[in-house]
Amino acid sequence: MSRLLLFSDDEKQFLITDQILKEKCKLTWCTYHSLEKNEYPPADVVVMHFNKEKTKSGAFDSIIRVKGKLGHSTPILAIIEGGSAQVIFSLLEIGVFDYIETTDNIQKYQKKLEDILLWSWYIKQYGSTGKGNVR
């Protein structure tokens, strides 16, 4: 079973994510305080919620911390509320695999979660190089 780690200071994001995933994977919710203290479990996939305030301060550091601890190939889905195109591009450039601007559209968020979980499975099966076991 895949392990998904959600970083958010908003309980609403946890409840929405938990409702979508039901029992498809193990969901762990941590606040950014846990991230700052480096107190969070390993995960196969990470979802990071950045509200407008968090986007302006600390988004880049948070992603770098997670990548440093969990590995560069760990897929990250970012929820970027109110982020400009430049902020979104910058986050993608430093290692976020995909993003969504809001979780108001449950079907769209569910699709993003399914896609990132599938990508994690693919990386485990075939490695980050994409070569796999093909000979």
VENZI-V788213 format. One record per residue. N is the residue number from 1. PSI is psi in whole degrees, -180 to 180 (999 if undefined). OMEGA is omega in whole degrees, 0 to 359 (999 if undefined). NEAR is the number of other C-alpha atoms within 8 Angstrom. Layout:
N & PSI & OMEGA & NEAR
N & PSI & OMEGA & NEAR
This chain:
1 & 132 & 180 & 5
2 & 152 & 178 & 10
3 & 121 & 179 & 12
4 & 130 & 181 & 13
5 & 122 & 179 & 15
6 & 123 & 172 & 13
7 & 117 & 178 & 13
8 & 145 & 174 & 14
9 & 7 & 184 & 8
10 & 115 & 181 & 6
11 & -29 & 179 & 7
12 & -40 & 180 & 6
13 & -39 & 177 & 10
14 & -46 & 182 & 11
15 & -41 & 178 & 8
16 & -47 & 181 & 10
17 & -43 & 179 & 8
18 & -41 & 179 & 9
19 & -41 & 181 & 7
20 & -46 & 186 & 8
21 & -27 & 184 & 10
22 & -106 & 180 & 7
23 & 29 & 180 & 5
24 & -26 & 178 & 7
25 & 169 & 179 & 10
26 & 116 & 181 & 9
27 & 129 & 175 & 10
28 & 133 & 181 & 8
29 & 128 & 175 & 9
30 & 148 & 175 & 13
31 & 171 & 178 & 9
32 & -20 & 174 & 9
33 & -40 & 177 & 7
34 & -37 & 179 & 10
35 & -44 & 179 & 14
36 & -35 & 180 & 7
37 & -2 & 181 & 6
38 & 36 & 182 & 6
39 & 80 & 177 & 7
40 & 153 & 185 & 7
41 & 164 & 174 & 5
42 & 156 & 181 & 7
43 & 157 & 176 & 11
44 & -31 & 181 & 11
45 & 145 & 179 & 15
46 & 136 & 172 & 13
47 & 127 & 181 & 12
48 & 122 & 180 & 11
49 & 119 & 177 & 12
50 & 109 & 173 & 13
51 & 179 & 184 & 10
52 & -42 & 181 & 10
53 & -46 & 181 & 7
54 & -32 & 179 & 9
55 & -37 & 181 & 13
56 & -29 & 183 & 7
57 & 114 & 171 & 6
58 & -6 & 182 & 8
59 & -45 & 183 & 11
60 & -46 & 179 & 8
61 & -40 & 181 & 7
62 & -45 & 181 & 9
63 & -43 & 180 & 11
64 & -40 & 178 & 9
65 & -47 & 181 & 9
66 & -46 & 179 & 10
67 & -39 & 179 & 12
68 & -37 & 182 & 8
69 & -43 & 186 & 6
70 & -12 & 179 & 9
71 & 149 & 184 & 8
72 & -28 & 182 & 7
73 & 0 & 178 & 7
74 & 118 & 181 & 12
75 & 135 & 178 & 12
76 & 128 & 171 & 13
77 & 125 & 180 & 16
78 & 134 & 171 & 12
79 & 110 & 187 & 14
80 & 99 & 180 & 15
81 & 124 & 175 & 10
82 & 23 & 180 & 7
83 & 141 & 177 & 11
84 & 168 & 178 & 6
85 & -37 & 180 & 6
86 & -42 & 179 & 7
87 & -46 & 180 & 9
88 & -48 & 179 & 11
89 & -43 & 180 & 8
90 & -41 & 179 & 8
91 & -39 & 176 & 11
92 & -37 & 182 & 10
93 & -33 & 182 & 7
94 & 1 & 172 & 9
95 & -1 & 175 & 10
96 & 132 & 182 & 13
97 & -35 & 181 & 8
98 & 167 & 179 & 10
99 & 164 & 173 & 10
100 & 145 & 185 & 11
101 & -25 & 179 & 9
102 & 158 & 177 & 9
103 & 17 & 180 & 11
104 & -36 & 178 & 5
105 & 98 & 186 & 7
106 & -41 & 181 & 9
107 & -41 & 179 & 6
108 & -43 & 178 & 8
109 & -42 & 178 & 12
110 & -43 & 179 & 10
111 & -42 & 178 & 8
112 & -42 & 179 & 11
113 & -45 & 179 & 9
114 & -42 & 180 & 8
115 & -43 & 183 & 8
116 & -34 & 175 & 13
117 & -39 & 176 & 10
118 & -40 & 178 & 8
119 & -41 & 178 & 9
120 & -43 & 178 & 12
121 & -43 & 180 & 8
122 & -45 & 179 & 9
123 & -42 & 178 & 11
124 & -40 & 183 & 8
125 & -43 & 190 & 7
126 & 0 & 180 & 11
127 & 164 & 184 & 10
128 & -13 & 179 & 7
129 & -19 & 180 & 6
130 & 2 & 183 & 7
131 & -33 & 178 & 7
132 & -152 & 182 & 8
133 & 18 & 181 & 5
134 & 133 & 180 & 4
135 & 999 & 999 & 2
